[in-house]
Amino acid sequence: MDEIENLREKINNIDSKIALLLKERLASVQKIGDTKKSKNLPIIDIGREERILSTLDTDYEKEIFKIILSESRKHQV
């Protein structure tokens, strides 16, 4: 294997881990949504979202997490 193939294989492994973690996150998000509904709490918690985004260093990370947070809101409705 050449260097590019090795790096692509590494990326594939990372992508698989990310996908698995996103599925785990979604399961927790859905449970939180159910709890919020049963307690008549608002779905959106701007303070929490701001705290999450403030821990990230790069615009790259922030943009990805904005998408994750947006999708999470959709699955709590």
SEFIZA-3560 file (N, C-alpha, C; in Angstrom, 3 decimals):
REM SEFIZA-3560
<numar><xx>0.841</xx><yy>-1.195</yy><zz>0.000</zz><atom>N</atom></numar>
<numar><xx>0.000</xx><yy>0.000</yy><zz>0.000</zz><atom>CA</atom></numar>
<numar><xx>0.876</xx><yy>1.245</yy><zz>0.000</zz><atom>C</atom></numar>
<numar><xx>0.439</xx><yy>2.222</yy><zz>-0.725</zz><atom>N</atom></numar>
<numar><xx>1.197</xx><yy>3.462</yy><zz>-0.686</zz><atom>CA</atom></numar>
<numar><xx>0.668</xx><yy>4.365</yy><zz>0.424</zz><atom>C</atom></numar>
<numar><xx>1.310</xx><yy>5.481</yy><zz>0.611</zz><atom>N</atom></numar>
<numar><xx>0.976</xx><yy>6.388</yy><zz>1.707</zz><atom>CA</atom></numar>
<numar><xx>-0.473</xx><yy>6.867</yy><zz>1.639</zz><atom>C</atom></numar>
<numar><xx>-0.947</xx><yy>7.216</yy><zz>0.455</zz><atom>N</atom></numar>
<numar><xx>-2.325</xx><yy>7.700</yy><zz>0.312</zz><atom>CA</atom></numar>
<numar><xx>-3.316</xx><yy>6.613</yy><zz>0.700</zz><atom>C</atom></numar>
<numar><xx>-3.095</xx><yy>5.402</yy><zz>0.258</zz><atom>N</atom></numar>
<numar><xx>-3.999</xx><yy>4.301</yy><zz>0.614</zz><atom>CA</atom></numar>
<numar><xx>-3.997</xx><yy>4.061</yy><zz>2.117</zz><atom>C</atom></numar>
<numar><xx>-2.839</xx><yy>4.126</yy><zz>2.743</zz><atom>N</atom></numar>
<numar><xx>-2.755</xx><yy>3.958</yy><zz>4.195</zz><atom>CA</atom></numar>
<numar><xx>-3.539</xx><yy>5.042</yy><zz>4.921</zz><atom>C</atom></numar>
<numar><xx>-3.384</xx><yy>6.266</yy><zz>4.471</zz><atom>N</atom></numar>
<numar><xx>-4.108</xx><yy>7.370</yy><zz>5.096</zz><atom>CA</atom></numar>
<numar><xx>-5.612</xx><yy>7.253</yy><zz>4.868</zz><atom>C</atom></numar>
<numar><xx>-6.005</xx><yy>6.823</yy><zz>3.691</zz><atom>N</atom></numar>
<numar><xx>-7.438</xx><yy>6.636</yy><zz>3.417</zz><atom>CA</atom></numar>
<numar><xx>-8.022</xx><yy>5.528</yy><zz>4.284</zz><atom>C</atom></numar>
<numar><xx>-7.262</xx><yy>4.488</yy><zz>4.506</zz><atom>N</atom></numar>
<numar><xx>-7.718</xx><yy>3.405</yy><zz>5.385</zz><atom>CA</atom></numar>
<numar><xx>-7.886</xx><yy>3.927</yy><zz>6.810</zz><atom>C</atom></numar>
<numar><xx>-6.959</xx><yy>4.748</yy><zz>7.240</zz><atom>N</atom></numar>
<numar><xx>-7.065</xx><yy>5.363</yy><zz>8.569</zz><atom>CA</atom></numar>
<numar><xx>-8.323</xx><yy>6.229</yy><zz>8.650</zz><atom>C</atom></numar>
<numar><xx>-8.569</xx><yy>7.020</yy><zz>7.617</zz><atom>N</atom></numar>
<numar><xx>-9.767</xx><yy>7.867</yy><zz>7.573</zz><atom>CA</atom></numar>
<numar><xx>-11.027</xx><yy>7.007</yy><zz>7.599</zz><atom>C</atom></numar>
<numar><xx>-11.040</xx><yy>5.914</yy><zz>6.859</zz><atom>N</atom></numar>
<numar><xx>-12.199</xx><yy>5.010</yy><zz>6.863</zz><atom>CA</atom></numar>
<numar><xx>-12.478</xx><yy>4.490</yy><zz>8.264</zz><atom>C</atom></numar>
<numar><xx>-11.430</xx><yy>4.130</yy><zz>8.995</zz><atom>N</atom></numar>
<numar><xx>-11.604</xx><yy>3.643</yy><zz>10.364</zz><atom>CA</atom></numar>
<numar><xx>-12.151</xx><yy>4.735</yy><zz>11.275</zz><atom>C</atom></numar>
<numar><xx>-11.631</xx><yy>5.934</yy><zz>11.123</zz><atom>N</atom></numar>
<numar><xx>-12.130</xx><yy>7.065</yy><zz>11.910</zz><atom>CA</atom></numar>
<numar><xx>-13.591</xx><yy>7.338</yy><zz>11.572</zz><atom>C</atom></numar>
<numar><xx>-13.931</xx><yy>7.328</yy><zz>10.287</zz><atom>N</atom></numar>
<numar><xx>-15.315</xx><yy>7.566</yy><zz>9.860</zz><atom>CA</atom></numar>
<numar><xx>-16.267</xx><yy>6.537</yy><zz>10.456</zz><atom>C</atom></numar>
<numar><xx>-15.844</xx><yy>5.293</yy><zz>10.528</zz><atom>N</atom></numar>
<numar><xx>-16.683</xx><yy>4.245</yy><zz>11.123</zz><atom>CA</atom></numar>
<numar><xx>-16.934</xx><yy>4.531</yy><zz>12.596</zz><atom>C</atom></numar>
<numar><xx>-15.904</xx><yy>4.982</yy><zz>13.294</zz><atom>N</atom></numar>
<numar><xx>-16.051</xx><yy>5.317</yy><zz>14.715</zz><atom>CA</atom></numar>
<numar><xx>-16.974</xx><yy>6.515</yy><zz>14.898</zz><atom>C</atom></numar>
<numar><xx>-16.816</xx><yy>7.525</yy><zz>14.052</zz><atom>N</atom></numar>
<numar><xx>-17.679</xx><yy>8.703</yy><zz>14.124</zz><atom>CA</atom></numar>
<numar><xx>-19.134</xx><yy>8.301</yy><zz>13.903</zz><atom>C</atom></numar>
<numar><xx>-19.397</xx><yy>7.473</yy><zz>12.901</zz><atom>N</atom></numar>
<numar><xx>-20.770</xx><yy>7.040</yy><zz>12.604</zz><atom>CA</atom></numar>
<numar><xx>-21.370</xx><yy>6.302</yy><zz>13.794</zz><atom>C</atom></numar>
<numar><xx>-20.596</xx><yy>5.431</yy><zz>14.420</zz><atom>N</atom></numar>
<numar><xx>-21.080</xx><yy>4.696</yy><zz>15.587</zz><atom>CA</atom></numar>
<numar><xx>-21.388</xx><yy>5.652</yy><zz>16.740</zz><atom>C</atom></numar>
<numar><xx>-20.514</xx><yy>6.594</yy><zz>16.989</zz><atom>N</atom></numar>
<numar><xx>-20.738</xx><yy>7.561</yy><zz>18.060</zz><atom>CA</atom></numar>
<numar><xx>-21.946</xx><yy>8.451</yy><zz>17.776</zz><atom>C</atom></numar>
<numar><xx>-22.158</xx><yy>8.807</yy><zz>16.518</zz><atom>N</atom></numar>
<numar><xx>-23.337</xx><yy>9.604</yy><zz>16.174</zz><atom>CA</atom></numar>
<numar><xx>-24.623</xx><yy>8.821</yy><zz>16.428</zz><atom>C</atom></numar>
<numar><xx>-24.608</xx><yy>7.521</yy><zz>16.154</zz><atom>N</atom></numar>
<numar><xx>-25.780</xx><yy>6.686</yy><zz>16.441</zz><atom>CA</atom></numar>
<numar><xx>-26.036</xx><yy>6.615</yy><zz>17.938</zz><atom>C</atom></numar>
<numar><xx>-24.983</xx><yy>6.471</yy><zz>18.725</zz><atom>N</atom></numar>
<numar><xx>-25.124</xx><yy>6.446</yy><zz>20.184</zz><atom>CA</atom></numar>
<numar><xx>-25.649</xx><yy>7.783</yy><zz>20.688</zz><atom>C</atom></numar>
<numar><xx>-25.136</xx><yy>8.863</yy><zz>20.121</zz><atom>N</atom></numar>
<numar><xx>-25.577</xx><yy>10.196</yy><zz>20.519</zz><atom>CA</atom></numar>
<numar><xx>-27.056</xx><yy>10.381</yy><zz>20.203</zz><atom>C</atom></numar>
<numar><xx>-27.465</xx><yy>9.936</yy><zz>19.026</zz><atom>N</atom></numar>
<numar><xx>-28.860</xx><yy>10.072</yy><zz>18.621</zz><atom>CA</atom></numar>
<numar><xx>-29.790</xx><yy>9.325</yy><zz>19.570</zz><atom>C</atom></numar>
<numar><xx>-29.398</xx><yy>8.148</yy><zz>20.010</zz><atom>N</atom></numar>
<numar><xx>-30.225</xx><yy>7.390</yy><zz>20.951</zz><atom>CA</atom></numar>
<numar><xx>-30.410</xx><yy>8.184</yy><zz>22.246</zz><atom>C</atom></numar>
<numar><xx>-29.351</xx><yy>8.807</yy><zz>22.727</zz><atom>N</atom></numar>
<numar><xx>-29.451</xx><yy>9.622</yy><zz>23.943</zz><atom>CA</atom></numar>
<numar><xx>-30.290</xx><yy>10.868</yy><zz>23.705</zz><atom>C</atom></numar>
<numar><xx>-30.122</xx><yy>11.480</yy><zz>22.548</zz><atom>N</atom></numar>
<numar><xx>-30.901</xx><yy>12.665</yy><zz>22.180</zz><atom>CA</atom></numar>
<numar><xx>-32.391</xx><yy>12.336</yy><zz>22.186</zz><atom>C</atom></numar>
<numar><xx>-32.756</xx><yy>11.203</yy><zz>21.625</zz><atom>N</atom></numar>
<numar><xx>-34.170</xx><yy>10.817</yy><zz>21.573</zz><atom>CA</atom></numar>
<numar><xx>-34.725</xx><yy>10.584</yy><zz>22.974</zz><atom>C</atom></numar>
<numar><xx>-33.936</xx><yy>10.004</yy><zz>23.864</zz><atom>N</atom></numar>
<numar><xx>-34.379</xx><yy>9.809</yy><zz>25.251</zz><atom>CA</atom></numar>
<numar><xx>-34.562</xx><yy>11.147</yy><zz>25.950</zz><atom>C</atom></numar>
<numar><xx>-33.644</xx><yy>12.076</yy><zz>25.693</zz><atom>N</atom></numar>
<numar><xx>-33.783</xx><yy>13.412</yy><zz>26.271</zz><atom>CA</atom></numar>
<numar><xx>-35.047</xx><yy>14.078</yy><zz>25.737</zz><atom>C</atom></numar>
<numar><xx>-35.305</xx><yy>13.935</yy><zz>24.450</zz><atom>N</atom></numar>
<numar><xx>-36.520</xx><yy>14.500</yy><zz>23.859</zz><atom>CA</atom></numar>
<numar><xx>-37.772</xx><yy>13.950</yy><zz>24.509</zz><atom>C</atom></numar>
<numar><xx>-37.805</xx><yy>12.644</yy><zz>24.748</zz><atom>N</atom></numar>
<numar><xx>-38.957</xx><yy>12.030</yy><zz>25.418</zz><atom>CA</atom></numar>
<numar><xx>-39.136</xx><yy>12.595</yy><zz>26.824</zz><atom>C</atom></numar>
<numar><xx>-38.030</xx><yy>12.762</yy><zz>27.540</zz><atom>N</atom></numar>
<numar><xx>-38.091</xx><yy>13.303</yy><zz>28.897</zz><atom>CA</atom></numar>
<numar><xx>-38.561</xx><yy>14.749</yy><zz>28.878</zz><atom>C</atom></numar>
<numar><xx>-38.045</xx><yy>15.538</yy><zz>27.943</zz><atom>N</atom></numar>
<numar><xx>-38.473</xx><yy>16.933</yy><zz>27.832</zz><atom>CA</atom></numar>
<numar><xx>-39.965</xx><yy>17.017</yy><zz>27.549</zz><atom>C</atom></numar>
<numar><xx>-40.458</xx><yy>16.160</yy><zz>26.663</zz><atom>N</atom></numar>
<numar><xx>-41.889</xx><yy>16.161</yy><zz>26.340</zz><atom>CA</atom></numar>
<numar><xx>-42.719</xx><yy>15.813</yy><zz>27.563</zz><atom>C</atom></numar>
<numar><xx>-42.316</xx><yy>14.797</yy><zz>28.298</zz><atom>N</atom></numar>
<numar><xx>-43.099</xx><yy>14.360</yy><zz>29.459</zz><atom>CA</atom></numar>
<numar><xx>-43.092</xx><yy>15.404</yy><zz>30.570</zz><atom>C</atom></numar>
<numar><xx>-42.067</xx><yy>16.245</yy><zz>30.606</zz><atom>N</atom></numar>
<numar><xx>-41.969</xx><yy>17.285</yy><zz>31.633</zz><atom>CA</atom></numar>
<numar><xx>-42.328</xx><yy>18.671</yy><zz>31.094</zz><atom>C</atom></numar>
<numar><xx>-42.844</xx><yy>18.696</yy><zz>29.857</zz><atom>N</atom></numar>
<numar><xx>-43.221</xx><yy>19.958</yy><zz>29.208</zz><atom>CA</atom></numar>
<numar><xx>-42.084</xx><yy>20.979</yy><zz>29.198</zz><atom>C</atom></numar>
<numar><xx>-40.888</xx><yy>20.506</yy><zz>28.895</zz><atom>N</atom></numar>
<numar><xx>-39.725</xx><yy>21.383</yy><zz>28.793</zz><atom>CA</atom></numar>
<numar><xx>-39.488</xx><yy>21.745</yy><zz>27.330</zz><atom>C</atom></numar>
<numar><xx>-38.908</xx><yy>22.916</yy><zz>27.074</zz><atom>N</atom></numar>
<numar><xx>-38.630</xx><yy>23.295</yy><zz>25.685</zz><atom>CA</atom></numar>
<numar><xx>-37.568</xx><yy>22.389</yy><zz>25.070</zz><atom>C</atom></numar>
<numar><xx>-37.705</xx><yy>22.130</yy><zz>23.791</zz><atom>N</atom></numar>
<numar><xx>-36.748</xx><yy>21.284</yy><zz>23.079</zz><atom>CA</atom></numar>
<numar><xx>-35.395</xx><yy>21.984</yy><zz>22.970</zz><atom>C</atom></numar>
<numar><xx>-35.421</xx><yy>23.259</yy><zz>22.639</zz><atom>N</atom></numar>
<numar><xx>-34.173</xx><yy>23.989</yy><zz>22.414</zz><atom>CA</atom></numar>
<numar><xx>-33.656</xx><yy>24.565</yy><zz>23.728</zz><atom>C</atom></numar>
<numar><xx>-32.379</xx><yy>24.305</yy><zz>23.997</zz><atom>N</atom></numar>
<numar><xx>-31.680</xx><yy>24.869</yy><zz>25.152</zz><atom>CA</atom></numar>
<numar><xx>-30.480</xx><yy>25.639</yy><zz>24.599</zz><atom>C</atom></numar>
<numar><xx>-30.723</xx><yy>26.904</yy><zz>24.299</zz><atom>N</atom></numar>
<numar><xx>-29.694</xx><yy>27.733</yy><zz>23.666</zz><atom>CA</atom></numar>
<numar><xx>-28.432</xx><yy>27.795</yy><zz>24.522</zz><atom>C</atom></numar>
<numar><xx>-28.601</xx><yy>27.883</yy><zz>25.822</zz><atom>N</atom></numar>
<numar><xx>-27.441</xx><yy>27.946</yy><zz>26.708</zz><atom>CA</atom></numar>
<numar><xx>-26.558</xx><yy>26.724</yy><zz>26.569</zz><atom>C</atom></numar>
<numar><xx>-27.173</xx><yy>25.556</yy><zz>26.512</zz><atom>N</atom></numar>
<numar><xx>-26.391</xx><yy>24.320</yy><zz>26.354</zz><atom>CA</atom></numar>
<numar><xx>-25.671</xx><yy>24.320</yy><zz>25.010</zz><atom>C</atom></numar>
<numar><xx>-26.376</xx><yy>24.706</yy><zz>23.961</zz><atom>N</atom></numar>
<numar><xx>-25.751</xx><yy>24.725</yy><zz>22.636</zz><atom>CA</atom></numar>
<numar><xx>-24.570</xx><yy>25.694</yy><zz>22.604</zz><atom>C</atom></numar>
<numar><xx>-24.732</xx><yy>26.853</yy><zz>23.230</zz><atom>N</atom></numar>
<numar><xx>-23.638</xx><yy>27.827</yy><zz>23.267</zz><atom>CA</atom></numar>
<numar><xx>-22.448</xx><yy>27.283</yy><zz>24.048</zz><atom>C</atom></numar>
<numar><xx>-22.717</xx><yy>26.568</yy><zz>25.150</zz><atom>N</atom></numar>
<numar><xx>-21.628</xx><yy>25.979</yy><zz>25.939</zz><atom>CA</atom></numar>
<numar><xx>-20.877</xx><yy>24.927</yy><zz>25.127</zz><atom>C</atom></numar>
<numar><xx>-21.615</xx><yy>24.114</yy><zz>24.389</zz><atom>N</atom></numar>
<numar><xx>-20.969</xx><yy>23.091</yy><zz>23.552</zz><atom>CA</atom></numar>
<numar><xx>-20.073</xx><yy>23.755</yy><zz>22.518</zz><atom>C</atom></numar>
<numar><xx>-20.611</xx><yy>24.733</yy><zz>21.813</zz><atom>N</atom></numar>
<numar><xx>-19.850</xx><yy>25.397</yy><zz>20.746</zz><atom>CA</atom></numar>
<numar><xx>-18.644</xx><yy>26.159</yy><zz>21.295</zz><atom>C</atom></numar>
<numar><xx>-18.763</xx><yy>26.675</yy><zz>22.518</zz><atom>N</atom></numar>
<numar><xx>-17.653</xx><yy>27.448</yy><zz>23.088</zz><atom>CA</atom></numar>
<numar><xx>-16.453</xx><yy>26.574</yy><zz>23.443</zz><atom>C</atom></numar>
<numar><xx>-16.646</xx><yy>25.263</yy><zz>23.526</zz><atom>N</atom></numar>
<numar><xx>-15.528</xx><yy>24.369</yy><zz>23.851</zz><atom>CA</atom></numar>
<numar><xx>-14.710</xx><yy>23.993</yy><zz>22.618</zz><atom>C</atom></numar>
<numar><xx>-15.199</xx><yy>24.358</yy><zz>21.448</zz><atom>N</atom></numar>
<numar><xx>-14.542</xx><yy>23.959</yy><zz>20.204</zz><atom>CA</atom></numar>
<numar><xx>-13.573</xx><yy>25.036</yy><zz>19.736</zz><atom>C</atom></numar>
<numar><xx>-12.465</xx><yy>24.597</yy><zz>19.158</zz><atom>N</atom></numar>
<numar><xx>-11.394</xx><yy>25.526</yy><zz>18.798</zz><atom>CA</atom></numar>
<numar><xx>-11.493</xx><yy>26.086</yy><zz>17.383</zz><atom>C</atom></numar>
<numar><xx>-11.927</xx><yy>25.272</yy><zz>16.445</zz><atom>N</atom></numar>
<numar><xx>-11.861</xx><yy>25.697</yy><zz>15.043</zz><atom>CA</atom></numar>
<numar><xx>-13.248</xx><yy>25.909</yy><zz>14.451</zz><atom>C</atom></numar>
<numar><xx>-13.305</xx><yy>26.722</yy><zz>13.410</zz><atom>N</atom></numar>
<numar><xx>-14.564</xx><yy>26.913</yy><zz>12.687</zz><atom>CA</atom></numar>
<numar><xx>-15.039</xx><yy>25.591</yy><zz>12.098</zz><atom>C</atom></numar>
<numar><xx>-14.106</xx><yy>24.763</yy><zz>11.672</zz><atom>N</atom></numar>
<numar><xx>-14.412</xx><yy>23.431</yy><zz>11.123</zz><atom>CA</atom></numar>
<numar><xx>-15.228</xx><yy>22.625</yy><zz>12.127</zz><atom>C</atom></numar>
<numar><xx>-14.748</xx><yy>22.570</yy><zz>13.369</zz><atom>N</atom></numar>
<numar><xx>-15.461</xx><yy>21.825</yy><zz>14.415</zz><atom>CA</atom></numar>
<numar><xx>-16.819</xx><yy>22.456</yy><zz>14.706</zz><atom>C</atom></numar>
<numar><xx>-16.839</xx><yy>23.772</yy><zz>14.797</zz><atom>N</atom></numar>
<numar><xx>-18.086</xx><yy>24.472</yy><zz>15.117</zz><atom>CA</atom></numar>
<numar><xx>-19.150</xx><yy>24.235</yy><zz>14.054</zz><atom>C</atom></numar>
<numar><xx>-18.769</xx><yy>24.278</yy><zz>12.792</zz><atom>N</atom></numar>
<numar><xx>-19.738</xx><yy>24.055</yy><zz>11.718</zz><atom>CA</atom></numar>
<numar><xx>-20.305</xx><yy>22.637</yy><zz>11.770</zz><atom>C</atom></numar>
<numar><xx>-19.457</xx><yy>21.667</yy><zz>12.030</zz><atom>N</atom></numar>
<numar><xx>-19.925</xx><yy>20.279</yy><zz>12.135</zz><atom>CA</atom></numar>
<numar><xx>-20.883</xx><yy>20.139</yy><zz>13.310</zz><atom>C</atom></numar>
<numar><xx>-20.537</xx><yy>20.730</yy><zz>14.452</zz><atom>N</atom></numar>
<numar><xx>-21.397</xx><yy>20.606</yy><zz>15.621</zz><atom>CA</atom></numar>
<numar><xx>-22.703</xx><yy>21.375</yy><zz>15.459</zz><atom>C</atom></numar>
<numar><xx>-22.704</xx><yy>22.458</yy><zz>14.719</zz><atom>N</atom></numar>
<numar><xx>-23.964</xx><yy>23.156</yy><zz>14.442</zz><atom>CA</atom></numar>
<numar><xx>-24.917</xx><yy>22.233</yy><zz>13.694</zz><atom>C</atom></numar>
<numar><xx>-24.390</xx><yy>21.467</yy><zz>12.764</zz><atom>N</atom></numar>
<numar><xx>-25.221</xx><yy>20.500</yy><zz>12.032</zz><atom>CA</atom></numar>
<numar><xx>-25.704</xx><yy>19.407</yy><zz>12.982</zz><atom>C</atom></numar>
<numar><xx>-24.819</xx><yy>18.893</yy><zz>13.811</zz><atom>N</atom></numar>
<numar><xx>-25.197</xx><yy>17.850</yy><zz>14.770</zz><atom>CA</atom></numar>
<numar><xx>-26.293</xx><yy>18.363</yy><zz>15.697</zz><atom>C</atom></numar>
<numar><xx>-26.140</xx><yy>19.577</yy><zz>16.209</zz><atom>N</atom></numar>
<numar><xx>-27.146</xx><yy>20.142</yy><zz>17.113</zz><atom>CA</atom></numar>
<numar><xx>-28.473</xx><yy>20.366</yy><zz>16.397</zz><atom>C</atom></numar>
<numar><xx>-28.421</xx><yy>20.840</yy><zz>15.176</zz><atom>N</atom></numar>
<numar><xx>-29.641</xx><yy>21.047</yy><zz>14.396</zz><atom>CA</atom></numar>
<numar><xx>-30.376</xx><yy>19.730</yy><zz>14.169</zz><atom>C</atom></numar>
<numar><xx>-29.647</xx><yy>18.706</yy><zz>13.791</zz><atom>N</atom></numar>
<numar><xx>-30.260</xx><yy>17.391</yy><zz>13.575</zz><atom>CA</atom></numar>
<numar><xx>-30.796</xx><yy>16.818</yy><zz>14.887</zz><atom>C</atom></numar>
<numar><xx>-30.102</xx><yy>17.078</yy><zz>15.967</zz><atom>N</atom></numar>
<numar><xx>-30.558</xx><yy>16.601</yy><zz>17.276</zz><atom>CA</atom></numar>
<numar><xx>-31.911</xx><yy>17.208</yy><zz>17.628</zz><atom>C</atom></numar>
<numar><xx>-32.055</xx><yy>18.515</yy><zz>17.369</zz><atom>N</atom></numar>
<numar><xx>-33.343</xx><yy>19.166</yy><zz>17.638</zz><atom>CA</atom></numar>
<numar><xx>-34.462</xx><yy>18.506</yy><zz>16.846</zz><atom>C</atom></numar>
<numar><xx>-34.196</xx><yy>18.187</yy><zz>15.589</zz><atom>N</atom></numar>
<numar><xx>-35.214</xx><yy>17.552</yy><zz>14.738</zz><atom>CA</atom></numar>
<numar><xx>-35.665</xx><yy>16.213</yy><zz>15.309</zz><atom>C</atom></numar>
<numar><xx>-34.751</xx><yy>15.483</yy><zz>15.932</zz><atom>N</atom></numar>
<numar><xx>-35.090</xx><yy>14.161</yy><zz>16.464</zz><atom>CA</atom></numar>
<numar><xx>-35.713</xx><yy>14.221</yy><zz>17.856</zz><atom>C</atom></numar>
<numar><xx>-35.760</xx><yy>15.408</yy><zz>18.446</zz><atom>N</atom></numar>
<numar><xx>-36.418</xx><yy>15.554</yy><zz>19.740</zz><atom>CA</atom></numar>
<numar><xx>-37.868</xx><yy>15.985</yy><zz>19.589</zz><atom>C</atom></numar>
<numar><xx>-38.239</xx><yy>16.397</yy><zz>18.408</zz><atom>N</atom></numar>
<numar><xx>-39.603</xx><yy>16.890</yy><zz>18.175</zz><atom>CA</atom></numar>
<numar><xx>-40.572</xx><yy>15.729</yy><zz>18.093</zz><atom>C</atom></numar>
//
